[in-house]
Amino acid sequence: MALHVPKAPGFAQMLKDGAKHFSGLEEAVYRNIQACKELAQTTRTAYGPNGMNKMVINRLEKLFVTNDAATILRELEVQHPAAKMIVMASHMQEQEVGDGTNFVLVFAGALLELAEELLRIGLSVSEAISIFPDSGNFNVDNIRVCKILGSGIYSSSVLHGMVFKKETEGDVTSVKDAKIAVYSCPFDGMITETKGTVLIKTAEELMNFSKGEENLMDAQVKAIAGTGANVIVTGGKVADIALHYANKYNIMLVRLNSKWDLRRLCKTVGATALPKLTPPVQEEMGHCDSVYLSEVGDTQVVVFKHEKEDGAISTIVLRGSTDNLMDDIERAVDDGVNTFKVLTRDKRLVPGGGATEIELAKQITSYGETCPGLEQYAIKKFAEAFEAIPRALAENSGVKANEVISKLYSVHQEGNKNVGLDIEAEVPAVKDMLEASILDTYLGKYWAIKLATNAAVTVLRVDQIIMAKPAGGPKPPSGKKDWDDDQND
């Protein structure tokens, strides 16, 4: 009989064997701060226009070369529980604004680094966090991106309509003033749900049987052509006999495998996707100025083009020498589109280049000097955290950060609130951001500061880490997407 060994008294005796338990400043708080600082330091060198790229290989061995913080975090799959809080804050920034994820990481890392200094000089956690604070109908999905390998970035173009990397199915490759019928079903004859056996005894019966099927398909395509439709888009396979009659009635045939592409096309041309091969009425048909097969580089594309610029959806055709380059440009386009979306909600802008952060730091420091008691230390450290943004910009531009920040403070003390870092100068220099048209969205800054601060406060409020013993056996499958729901991808 095995001898029972009693557990050590305390919190650990309540947990199963293999569980881990950390508590107190040294074991819990400082460890959490260190993990978050390491994460912020990783993405800090990628901040700003002169930021360095990161080469990330995810668990599927796919290569990413990018300085986009949202992509880096998504592919890294951070496991540390405290660092995950900072990652969640950056994800919320991505969902709320669509840009500024790296700002959240850098600022949250600076807040935690300075909070650690306060804790080490003797302030309690509650004193260290005492001052931390607790539009439009534009749809970003209306801007599509089509990436085609070859040529260079400057060969990219914008087209009002949609572009698909497909070939047409039939002989007709161009239609002007297109009337479009969209079907979500295969372009094929009707198939019964029950199985049956046909006994054919003679060649004449075989000919009649085949002819009946042909006549039915002929009647269906003729009825569709009779409505005026000259382009058919189908979401399923195309039968050879159906293709023959489409060519006969001079109808252009396009096949799209993705139901999301079908839905977007319907939105673009104003059509209704029909579930059966029936003739559409006028209200169900879409309209487009031209549909044609084109060749971009060595890639065949089908273009649904609107001549007027008030269409629902536009497509940016990106060209580039490598897939990684085009992926990075696509992320830049996505950030730009999201910035436009933010401006439709709130048109206010603030100076960029670290000007806003230095002005906030100056004013918060002035406020802290008027506050009595220990909270003034927390207020001043909160102000100092804003210096991390111009400091990161300066370091990534290869100039001395301390000299730049000193110049910014001296200029802002004179009342020049719009002066920020000049990243194009070879020496530490400053210039007016409004005159240089370097601006940030007010909402982007607002949410970034709010989310970073909340994440830092959440990390600081943790004084115990309790980790249960990992379950044995195979890991549970990752949550699969529900393909019945609408998605942007």
Secondary structure, DSSP 8 states (H G I E B T S, - for coil): --------SSGGGGS-TT-EEEEHIIIIIHHHHHHHHHHHHHHHTT-STT---EEEE-TT--EEEE--HHHHHHHH----HHHHHHHHHHHHHHHHTSS-HHHHHHHHHHHHHHHHHHHHTT--HHHHTTT--------GGGEEEEEEEBS-GGG-EEEEEEEES---SSS--EEEEEEEEEESS-BS----SS-------SHHHHHHHHHHHHHHHHHHHHHHHHTT--EEEESS-B-HHHHHHHHHTT-EEEE---HHHHHHHHHHHT--EESSS----GGG-EEEEEEEEEEETTEEEEEEE-SSS--S-EEEEEEESSHHHHHHHHHHHHHHHHHHHHHHH---EEETTTHHHHHHHHHHHHHHHT--STHHHHHHHHHHHTTHHHHHHHHHHTS-HHHHHHHHHHHHHTT-TTEEE-TTSSSS-EEETTTTT-EEEHHHHHHHHHHHHHHHHHHHT--EEEE-----SS--------TTS----
